[in-house]
Amino acid sequence: MKILINGCFGGFKLSKEIAKEWKKTTGRYIDRIISRSDPKVRSDPTLIEIVERIGCSKATRSSGSELYIETITLPLGHTFIIQEYDGLESVVICPPNYK
């Protein structure tokens, strides 16, 4: 599974270029600031494909973020959360029934 996270202090924010490409590809609006509490968007295959195609450096151009794609292996029944400290994010795999 691939997840889009922020790798620097500050906050997660997509570039205008990524938001525009998302709208062109899906026909839907995307908020440029995506909460870490919304893992479905952070792991959306279409968003990941757009970021991979355009490139992580362009995904964050002038947004103050340093986005990258982290690939994790998620064991059956497990979930993940995105933790952050002052904007710097990391992915934590949670056991089944984690609340």
C-alpha distance (Angstrom), angle and dihedral (degrees) to the residues before:
residue distance angle dihedral
M1 . . .
K2 3.79 . .
I3 3.80 122.4 .
L4 3.80 129.1 -172.5
I5 3.82 112.3 -134.7
N6 3.80 139.9 164.9
G7 3.79 115.9 -106.8
C8 3.80 100.7 -168.4
F9 3.76 139.9 55.4
G10 3.78 112.7 -86.1
G11 3.76 119.1 53.5
F12 3.78 144.9 -58.0
K13 3.79 112.5 -90.0
L14 3.79 131.2 154.9
S15 3.80 120.8 -136.6
K16 3.79 120.3 -110.0
E17 3.81 87.2 -112.4
I18 3.82 92.4 60.1
A19 3.82 92.5 45.0
K20 3.81 90.1 50.2
E21 3.81 92.5 48.5
W22 3.85 90.1 48.1
K23 3.82 90.1 53.5
K24 3.82 90.9 47.5
T25 3.82 92.8 48.0
T26 3.81 100.6 40.9
G27 3.81 104.3 20.8
R28 3.81 88.7 -128.3
Y29 3.79 133.5 108.7
I30 3.82 118.9 -114.4
D31 3.78 124.6 -160.7
R32 3.80 108.8 -122.9
I33 3.81 90.3 -139.9
I34 3.81 108.1 62.6
S35 3.78 117.4 -171.5
R36 3.78 119.1 -125.6
S37 3.81 86.0 -130.5
D38 3.82 88.3 69.3
P39 3.83 102.5 73.1
K40 3.82 93.4 162.9
V41 3.79 91.2 67.2
R42 3.81 93.5 40.6
S43 3.83 89.5 55.3
D44 3.83 97.2 36.7
P45 3.83 107.6 138.7
T46 3.82 92.6 -142.2
L47 3.81 93.0 52.1
I48 3.82 91.1 45.8
E49 3.83 90.5 50.0
I50 3.82 91.6 50.3
V51 3.81 92.0 49.5
E52 3.82 91.2 46.8
R53 3.81 91.6 48.7
I54 3.81 96.5 45.7
G55 3.80 95.1 34.3
C56 3.80 133.3 -115.3
S57 3.81 93.3 -99.1
K58 3.81 90.8 57.6
A59 3.81 90.8 41.6
T60 3.78 88.5 67.8
R61 3.80 102.3 30.5
S62 3.82 109.3 148.1
S63 3.81 91.3 -11.2
G64 3.82 97.1 102.8
S65 3.81 91.9 -124.9
E66 3.79 129.7 110.9
L67 3.79 102.9 -148.7
Y68 3.75 124.4 -171.5
I69 3.78 137.2 168.1
E70 3.78 117.0 -112.5
T71 3.79 117.9 -162.0
I72 3.80 115.7 -150.1
T73 3.78 135.4 176.5
L74 3.77 108.4 -128.7
P75 3.82 112.4 -158.4
L76 3.80 116.5 -136.6
G77 3.80 111.4 -77.7
H78 3.80 94.3 12.4
T79 3.79 125.8 117.5
F80 3.77 133.4 -163.9
I81 3.76 137.7 -133.1
I82 3.77 130.7 -163.5
Q83 3.78 113.3 -128.5
E84 3.77 122.8 -165.9
Y85 3.75 140.3 -168.7
D86 3.81 113.8 -163.0
G87 3.82 89.4 -27.1
L88 3.82 97.7 -46.9
E89 3.81 105.3 120.3
S90 3.79 136.6 -156.7
V91 3.80 133.5 179.2
V92 3.81 119.7 -119.8
I93 3.80 121.3 -167.2
C94 3.80 111.5 -139.4
P95 3.83 126.7 -154.5
P96 3.80 121.9 -116.6
N97 3.82 114.5 -71.4
Y98 3.83 92.2 22.2
K99 3.79 110.7 158.5
